[in-house]
Amino acid sequence: MIVLALIAALVVLAVAFPHTFYDQFIWRYFWGPIVADAMGAYSTEYGGVRAFSGYNIVNTATYAILTVGALYVAYSHLKGKAEEGDIKKFIFALFPLMIYGSVARVLEDMGLFLSLDLQAMFITPLIYIQILILFLCVIFASMRFSSSRYPLPMVVAIVACALSVVLLQSSLSMRMSYLYLALVSAVFIWLSTKFREWHRQGFLFSLFLLSLALYYVISYAPNAELRPMVLLGSLSLPALVTFLIFILPLPSYFKDPLCLAAVFSQMLDATATYIGISQFGYYEKHVLPSFVMGTAGPWVMIPIKLAVVLLVIYAIKDENETVKDIALLMIIILGMAPGTRDMLRITLGV
């Protein structure tokens, strides 16, 4: 109800004060940067107001506040209510979705979408908002229909996604094989009848979406200027750092699987960012990292991110499992999503 009320308030303000509220605020700081990014332009203009691609202080602060708010709401609802292991099951189901979001974002970088509206929908943060809503619908529906004979939510979701791909073929620069689409859909519908627990249903749906996105990446790869050493370099350092933390005589809470995943994801983001900026002319869009790297160089994000993630793990070590799992989930997402996207984008040369 709060979210709907906020959306309604934004719509009313935009209609009542189109230039002051929409042009000067919504367009300049939120929608305009997304449109500019979709156009591949540094900036774009609407109603005499110029918006610049990427992140700015206003949208960065807003997204941060919304993230903290979402964490607080999740904590409030789950504290003392979630069964043992439920949060970990949710994170398990979410892992393929994190990678899918990054791969889907790379599809926009590849120029797959011919429509500007489609391009905008696959740009951060809209890509992650829409896939999270879809994922949560499947999760909650699977819980609701867990006693039914057939996994109806999964069947409906898979068929709907497959039909969406078919309907969007004319708006894509590459076409998906209908045979591949039919086979993948059939395989995941069959798997969903075998693994009926809600978290397994969520995992399978995430994996299904990832399999669709990877089709386009694999189809694009033969014509791309591939850089396999980027892939190797982006994964090697995070793997080495994570392995060292695992084998060194550190306290046991650093060696928890989710903690190790958090370290790996943040190291992946830092390493891919360093490689992209220092060797291939990419640039940082986020406000604070851009300032830090502009001062000390792109290499500095590797020790900074490692220090921050270890400090967070230490700070939450005595919290209850729900709080720790939610905090680690956010750390993993904030590292894995941009890190995977940057690694794939540089590897494909887009």
N, C-alpha and C positions, 0 to 999 in steps of 0.2 A: 504493500500500500504506500509506503514511503517513496519507493522508486517511482511508482505511477504518479504520485502527487508531484514529485520533482519534475518528471517529464512534462506533465500537464502545465506546471508553472513556467517551464522553459518555453513551451509552445505559445502560451498566452503572452508572455513578455516579447517573444519574437514577432508575434502578430501585432501587438499594441505599439511596439517601438522598433520597427524594422531596421532603421538605420543605426540608432543608438545601441540597441541590444544585439540584433543579429549581425549587422555589418561590422560594427566596431568591436564586438566581443566574440560571438559564436564563430563568425567567418574568420576574423583575424587570428584567433588563437587556437581554434579547434578544427572546424571543417575546412577552412582554406589551406592549412598545412597538409591535410590529407589529400585534397584535390591537387595541390602542387606536386606532391610526391607521386600521385597516380599519373600525372602528366609528364613526370620526369623533368620538371622545371625547378629552378631555384626559388621562384616565387610566382604568384598569380594574383590577378586583381579582380575584384567584384564590388560594384557600387562605389567605386573610387577608393576602396580600401585594399591595400596590398597585404597578402599573407605569404609567409615564407615557409618553405618546405622544412619538415623535421620538427623537433621539439623546441619549445620556448619555456620561459619561466612559468607562465600561467598554466599551460596544459600539463606541464610536468608536475607542478604543485597540485593541480586538480586530480590527476591520475593517482598521485601518491596519497592524497586524502581519501579518495574512493577506495584505494587498496587497503589502507588502514581501517577504514570503516567496514569494509567487507570482512576483514580479519576479526574485527571486534564482534560483528554480528554472528559470524561462524563460531567464535569462541563462546559467546553468550548462549547460543542454542545447543552447542555440543557439550559444554562443560557439565559433567555429571550425568549426561544422557546417552552419550555414545557408548556402545558396547565395546568390550576389549577387542582391539584390532580393527574396528570399523574404519577409522581414519586411514590406517595403513592399507586396507583393502581399496579405499577410494583412491589413494595415491597410486596404487598398483594399476587401477583401471585408467588413470589419467596419463600414465607415462607415454603410451603411443600418441595420445592427443597432443602432448607437448611437441613431439617431433612433427606430427602432422601440421600443426600451426606454423612451424618454421618452414616446412617444405611448401605448404600452400602459399606462404609469403614469398618464397623464391619463385613460385610460378608467376606471380605478378612481375617480379624482376626480369623474368625470362621473356616477358611480353606476350604471355599466353592469352590474356584477356583483351579483346578488341574494343569492348565498351568501357567508357570512362567510369560509369557507375559500378561495373563489375570490378574494375581496377581498384576503386576506392574501397569496396567491400573487403578486399583482400590485403588491405594495408593496416598496420598496427595503429590503433588498438581494435579496429572494427573486426578484423579477422578473428581475434581471440575472444571477443565478446560473442560473436555469432556462434562459433563452434562450442563455446562453453555452455551457452543456452541450449543448444541442440543436444550436447552430451548430458546435461543435467536432466533434460526431458526424458531421455532414454533411461537414465539411472532411476529416476523416481517412478517412471511408468513400469520399469522392470520390477521394482519393489512392490508396486501396487498389484501387478498381475502375476506375481511369483507363483501363485497356486493354480494358475490356468494351465490347460493341457499344452498349449503352444506358446512360444515366446512372441506374442503379438506385437509388443512395442518394437522389438528388434526387426521383425519382418516389415512392419510399416516403415521404420526409419531407413532400412536398407533399400527397400523399393522406392521410397521417396527420393533418396539420394541418387539412385541409379537413373530414375526418370529425370531428375534435375540435370544430370550430365547429358542425357540425350537431348533435352530441350535447349541446352546452352551450347550445343555443338557449333551452331552458326556464329556464335559470339566468341569462339576460341580460335587461336591461330593453328592449333593442332587438334586432330580428331582422335577420340579414343575408339579402339576396336570394340564393336558391339559384342563380339565373341568373348573378349577379355572381360568386359563389363558383366556379361551374363554369367560367365564362369565364376568370377570373384563373388558376385552377389549370391549365387547358388551355394558356394562353399561356405560363406559366412552365415547364411541362413541355416544351413545344415549344422554348422558348429554351434550356433546359438541354441539348437534343440538338445545338444549334448551337455552344454555347460550353462545351467540355468540360474546359478547364483547371480545376484544383481551386479556384483563387482566384476564377475567374469563376462557378463553381458556388456557392461561398459567397456571393458578391455577389448572385447571382440569388435564392438562398434568403432572404437578409436582405431583399431588395427585396420578395419575395413576402409575408413576414410584415408588412412595413410597409404594403403595399397592403391587407391585411386590416384592420389597425388603423385606417388612414385612412378606411376605409368608415364606421366608427362615428363618427369625428370629424366627417366631412362630413354624416352623417345628423343628428348632434346640433346642428350649427351653426345651422340655420334657427330653432331654438327657443331659442337661447342669447342672452344679452346680450353681443353681440360688441363687442370693443374693438380695432378694426383699428389704431388709433394705437399701441397697446402692441406689436403685431407690428412695426410700422415702427420704433418707437423702440428696441426690443430688438435689432434687426438693424443699425440705422444706425450707432450708435457703434462696435460691434465691427468693422463693415466699414470705417469711417473710420480707426480706429486701425491695422487691418491694412494698409490701403492706404498710410498714412503710413510705416509701417515698411518697406514694399516700395519706396517711392520715395525715402526719405531716404538720405543717404550713410552707411549703416551697414555694418558688416562683412558679407560675403556669407553667413555661416552663419545670420544672422538672416532671410535671405530664402529659405531652403529651404522648399519647399511644406509640409512637415510642421511646420516651426517657425511658419510663418504660420498654419497650421490650429490649432496650439496656442494662439497669441495670440488668434485669433478665438474659439475655444471658451471660453477663460477670460474674455474680455471679454463674451461673451454671457451667461455665468453671472452675472458681476458686475452687468451692466446690468439683466438681468431681475430680479435680487434687489433692486436699488435701486428699480426701478419698483414692484415688488410691495409692498415694505415702506413706502416713502415715500408712495405714492399710493392704495393699495388695501387697506391694513390687514393684509397678510400678515406672517408672522413667520419668523425663521430657526430651523431645528431643530438645526443643527450647533453643537457646543459652542463651539469657538474663534471662528468667525465671529460667533456670537451675542454673545460677550463683547466682541469688537472693535467691532462695530456699536453695541452698547449704550453703549459708551464714547465713540465719536467720530461715530456716525451711519452710516446705510447707504451713503452716498456713498463712504466711505473704502475700501470693498472694491474699487472700480474701480482707483485707483492702486496699491493693495497687490497685487492680482492681476496687474496689468501688470508691476510691478516684479519679482514673484516668478517669473513665467514667463520674463521676459527674463534674469534671473539664472540660472535653471536652464539655459536654452539656452546661455548663455555658459559655464556650468560643465561642460557635457558636450560642448563643441565639439571637444575633442581625443580623445574616446572613439571606440572603433570603431563602425562603422555599426550593428551589432546592438544595442549598449547604447543608443546615441542613439535608434534607432527605437523600442525598447521604452519608454524613458523618455518620449519624446514621445507615444507611444500612450496611456500612462496619463494624461498631462496633458490630452490631447484628450478622453478619456473622462470624466475628472473635471470638465471644463468643459462639454462638449457635452451630456452626459446630464442633469444638473440644470438647465442653462441652457435647453435645449429644452423640458423639462417645465414649468418655471416660465413661460416665454414663452407656451406653448400654454394652460396653465391660466388665466393671467390674461386672455389674449385671449378665451377662451371664457366667462369669468366664473364659473369653478367653484372 
